[in-house]
Amino acid sequence: MCESTVVFDTNGKRETVMEDVIRILIEDDDIELIGILGERKSLRGRISDIDMSKHEIMIKGE
């Protein structure tokens, strides 16, 4: 499977915000994460790194 973990970085502090993410919707600075079971989480920031080998997506916050 191709699920990813989303990590939120605020001023160098990293926090895992959601695991098993299968879809990401982006509109300006609003990012909506959708998990494998349909759960959703919204946050503000920008995607700064996608590491496919680690299945990790880094989002920078303010």
C-alpha positions in Angstrom: 0.0 0.0 0.0 1.1 3.6 -0.5 -0.1 5.3 2.7 2.0 8.1 4.2 2.7 9.7 7.5 2.2 13.5 7.7 4.6 15.4 10.0 3.9 19.0 10.9 7.0 21.2 11.5 6.6 24.5 13.5 9.8 26.3 14.2 11.8 23.0 14.2 9.4 21.2 16.5 8.1 18.1 14.6 4.8 16.4 15.4 3.2 13.5 13.6 -0.4 14.7 12.8 -1.7 11.7 10.9 -0.7 8.3 9.8 -2.0 6.2 6.9 -2.8 9.2 4.7 -4.0 8.3 1.2 -5.0 11.7 -0.1 -4.1 15.3 0.4 -6.2 18.2 -0.9 -4.6 21.7 -1.1 -6.2 25.1 -1.5 -3.8 28.0 -0.9 -2.5 27.4 2.7 -5.3 25.1 3.7 -4.4 21.4 3.6 -6.9 18.6 4.1 -5.6 15.1 4.9 -7.7 12.0 4.3 -6.9 8.7 5.9 -7.3 5.2 4.7 -10.5 4.8 6.8 -12.0 8.1 5.6 -10.9 10.2 8.6 -10.1 13.8 7.8 -7.9 16.5 9.4 -7.4 20.1 8.2 -4.4 22.3 8.9 -2.7 25.4 7.6 0.8 25.4 6.2 2.7 24.3 3.1 4.2 21.1 2.0 8.0 21.4 2.3 9.2 17.8 1.6 7.8 14.5 0.3 10.1 11.5 1.0 8.6 8.6 -0.8 11.3 6.2 0.5 10.1 6.9 4.1 6.4 7.4 3.1 6.6 10.8 4.9 5.2 14.2 4.0 6.5 17.2 5.8 4.3 20.3 6.3 5.8 23.6 7.5 3.5 25.7 9.7 3.8 29.2 11.0 
